[in-house]
């Protein structure tokens, strides 16, 4: 076996997907934040999670509204994605400041990000306090994708340059290197 070395606990599992989370609150308005602590938890019913620090402006919005959207950006939106990760919604409308468009969701109060090619509407089914973050587990109640990237009911990811996060850096993904089950054929 190759020699192994210990590494920083902050790296845990890398890379991780980068998403824009939309949220809304009747008193606080709407907001969008960049999240890299996210993932798929179940396929039936479709469930995802986003983990947000309790000190963040958006935490209360998601906690009290019981919903959020997951918006999947591409590298063409990288500047806006980074800006939504370093600015606070407490200091003004991040949609406007980042040049992004809030769009009305079909099933939840939280806004979609119109510029993102894929959008998921989620209702919170559980909140799990984990330490520095609370994990909001959400059932996907509606899915949207730009019509140009959907073929036979499936998103064609080879046309997208998705963003991943590792070691404080953004990385672009986009090359398909195999399909599930290829090794058994």
N, C-alpha and C positions, 0 to 999 in steps of 0.2 A: 504494500500500500504506500502511496505517496505520503510524504511528511505533511502533517496538518498543523495549522496555527490557529490560535484563538483570535476572534475579531470582535469589534464593538457590538454591544447589545442593541444599539440603535439600528443596526442593519438587519436584524432578525431574518426576514425573508425578502429577498430582492431579486428582480425588480417587482414593483407593485403597479397596478394600473393607476392612472391619474384620471379623476372625474371632477366635474363641476356639479356641486349639489345646490339645488334650488330649494329655498324655504320661504315661508311667509307667516306672518302673525298679524292679527287684526290691529294691534296697537303699534307694533314695531315696523310694519311694512313688509317688504320682501328683501331677500338677500341671495347672494350666490357666493359659495366658497369652494376652494380647491381642496380636495381630499385625496390622499394616497393610501389611507387605511380603509380599504373597502374590498368587498369580494362577494362571490356567489356562495350561498349557504344551502340552497335546496333547489331542485328543478321542478318538483311537483308537491305543493304549490311553489311557484317561482319566488324565491326569497333571496334578498341581498342585504348587506349591512354597510353602514358607514359609521366610523368612529370619530367622535368629536369631543374635544376637551370641554369640560363644563364652563371654563372661563371664556369661551368663544361666544361672540354675539349670536351666532346662529343656533347654539345649543338650546337656548330657551325657546327659540322659534320652532324648532323641530319637536322639542319636548311637549310644548303646550298645544301645537297645532295637530300633532299626531300624523304628520305626513312630510314627505320630501320628494324631490326628483333627483335622479341620477342622470347626468348628461355627459355623454362620452365625446370628448374633444379630439381633434386631430392636431398634428404638429403645426398646421397653418394658424391655429389659435393659441400657440404657445405663449406669446407675450400676454394675452388676456388671461390665460390660465395662471401664469406666474403672478400677475398683478392681483388676481382674486385670492391668491394664497398669501400675499404679504400685506394687503390693505385690510382694514377692519370695516365692517358694515356700520359700526358705531360712528364712524367719521364721514359717512355719506353713502349715497347709492352706488354700490360697486358695479351694477349693470351699466349705469351711465359712465362711470369713471373708466371702465374697461372697454366701453364701446360694444357691449353685448345687448341683445334684445330679449327681454322677458316675454314669454309667450304663455297664453292661457292653457292650462292642463284641462283634460277632459274629466278626470275623476277625483283629483285632489286640489287643494288650495295653492300649493306651492307652484311657482312658475317653472316652465321649461326654459332652456337656453336655446333660442331659435337657431343659432349658428352651429350648434352641435348636430352631427348627422344621426345620432341615436339618442333617444330620450326614454327614460323609464319613470313612471309615476308609481310611488310607493306609499303605503299606509303603514305606520309603525305598529308592529304586533308585540314588540318587547323591547325594553331598554335594559341593558346589562352594564352595570358599573364595573369597570375593569381596573381602575387605578387612575392613571393620568387621563384616560379617555372613557367615555361612555359609548357603548356600542348600541346603535339604533338598528334593530333588525326590522326590515320592512318587506311586506309582501308586495310584489309588483302587480298592480291592478290595471295598468295600461302600458303598452309599448308602442313607440313611434320610431320610424327611420325614414330618412330621405328616400323617396320613391326610386331615385336613380341607382341606389345601392342595394335594392331588394330584388332578388331573382328567385322565382319559385318559392316565395315565402321565407327565404333565408337572406340574411345580410351577407353581402359579398365583401368580406373584410380585406381582400387583396387590393381593393381600391382605396382603402383608408390607411393613413399613416398615424396609427394610434400612439399615444404617449405613455411611457412607463417612467417610474421614479426609482432611483437607486443611489445611495450615498450622497444625497443632496443634489443630485443631477437629474435632468430629464433626458430620456432616451426615446428614439423613435422606433416603432415596430412596423413591419409591413411585408416581410417575406414569409410566404408559406413554405414550410420545410417538410410537411407530411400531413397525413390525415389519420384520424383515429382508426386503429385496426390495421394500418398498412403493414405492420410487422408480421401479421399472421396470414397474409395473403400469399 
